[in-house]
């Protein structure tokens, strides 16, 4: 179960429709927690978070199979989030909490840098045109 201290720092916001509010939102957080009831096929929010140098913690469904990551076709969590490189997979609240307790500013910055570079490589127009 998430501790009260952690729950007090989680903010759930309504949909952000204007670029200024989206940018202000991403600039106000340290980590982006992307969650969905089923797998995520459209990965804009993950890529947006990466472009703001934010690591992403996600709850990829059925991601372990005999200790290995089992990809799901068209699953954005697997396509973008590289576990312990650009973010983490956390399917259970206790895993999410453990990740948060073990992260320090240096690790968050390292993950965010890898995330940013991944987004840059995916969205850089010259790369996309090739």
C-alpha positions in Angstrom: 0.0 0.0 0.0 1.3 3.5 -0.9 2.3 5.5 2.2 0.3 8.6 3.2 3.4 10.7 2.3 3.4 9.4 -1.2 -0.3 9.7 -1.7 -0.2 13.3 -0.6 2.3 14.1 -3.4 0.2 12.5 -6.2 -1.9 14.9 -8.2 -4.5 13.8 -10.7 -5.3 16.5 -13.2 -8.0 16.9 -15.8 -7.2 16.7 -19.4 -4.8 19.5 -20.5 -5.9 21.0 -23.8 -3.6 24.0 -24.3 0.1 23.7 -25.1 1.0 26.2 -22.3 -0.8 24.1 -19.7 0.7 20.9 -21.0 4.2 22.3 -20.8 3.6 23.8 -17.4 2.4 20.4 -16.2 5.4 18.5 -17.4 7.8 21.1 -16.1 6.1 20.8 -12.6 6.8 17.1 -12.1 9.8 14.8 -11.6 8.4 11.5 -12.9 5.4 10.7 -15.1 3.2 7.9 -14.0 1.3 6.5 -17.0 -1.4 4.0 -16.2 -4.1 2.3 -18.2 -6.6 -0.4 -17.6 -5.4 -2.2 -20.6 -2.3 -1.9 -22.8 -1.7 1.5 -24.3 -1.6 1.6 -28.1 -1.2 5.3 -28.7 2.0 6.5 -27.0 1.9 10.3 -27.2 1.8 11.0 -23.5 4.8 8.8 -22.9 6.7 10.5 -25.7 5.7 13.9 -24.4 7.0 13.1 -21.0 10.3 11.9 -22.6 10.6 15.1 -24.5 10.5 17.0 -21.1 13.3 14.7 -19.8 11.0 12.8 -17.5 11.2 9.1 -16.8 8.0 7.2 -17.1 6.7 4.6 -14.7 4.0 2.5 -16.3 1.9 -0.6 -15.5 2.4 -2.7 -18.6 0.0 -5.6 -18.4 1.3 -9.2 -18.2 4.8 -7.9 -18.6 6.7 -10.8 -16.9 6.7 -14.3 -18.3 9.2 -16.6 -16.6 11.3 -13.6 -15.6 11.4 -12.1 -19.1 9.5 -9.2 -20.5 6.7 -10.5 -22.8 5.9 -8.0 -25.5 2.3 -7.3 -26.5 1.7 -6.3 -30.0 1.2 -2.5 -30.4 1.9 -1.9 -26.7 3.4 1.6 -26.2 4.7 0.7 -22.8 7.0 -1.9 -24.2 7.8 0.1 -27.3 8.9 3.2 -25.4 9.7 2.5 -21.8 12.9 0.5 -21.3 12.9 -0.9 -17.8 15.5 0.8 -15.6 16.7 2.9 -18.7 14.0 5.4 -19.6 11.7 4.5 -16.7 10.1 1.4 -15.0 7.4 -1.1 -15.2 5.3 -1.3 -12.0 2.2 -3.5 -12.2 1.4 -3.3 -8.5 1.2 -0.4 -6.0 3.9 -1.9 -3.8 6.3 -2.0 -6.8 5.5 1.6 -7.6 6.2 2.6 -4.0 9.5 0.6 -3.9 10.7 2.4 -7.1 9.8 5.8 -5.7 11.6 5.1 -2.4 14.8 4.0 -4.2 15.0 6.8 -6.7 17.3 9.8 -6.0 17.7 13.0 -8.0 20.8 11.6 -9.8 18.9 8.5 -11.0 15.8 10.5 -12.0 18.1 12.8 -14.1 19.9 9.8 -15.7 16.6 8.1 -16.6 15.2 11.4 -17.9 18.3 12.0 -20.1 17.9 8.5 -21.7 14.2 9.2 -22.2 14.8 12.5 -23.8 17.4 11.1 -26.2 15.0 8.2 -27.1 12.3 10.8 -27.9 14.7 12.9 -29.9 15.7 9.9 -31.9 12.1 8.9 -32.5 10.8 12.3 -33.4 13.7 14.0 -35.1 12.4 14.8 -38.6 15.5 13.7 -40.5 15.4 10.3 -38.8 11.7 9.9 -39.5 12.1 10.9 -43.1 14.7 8.2 -43.7 
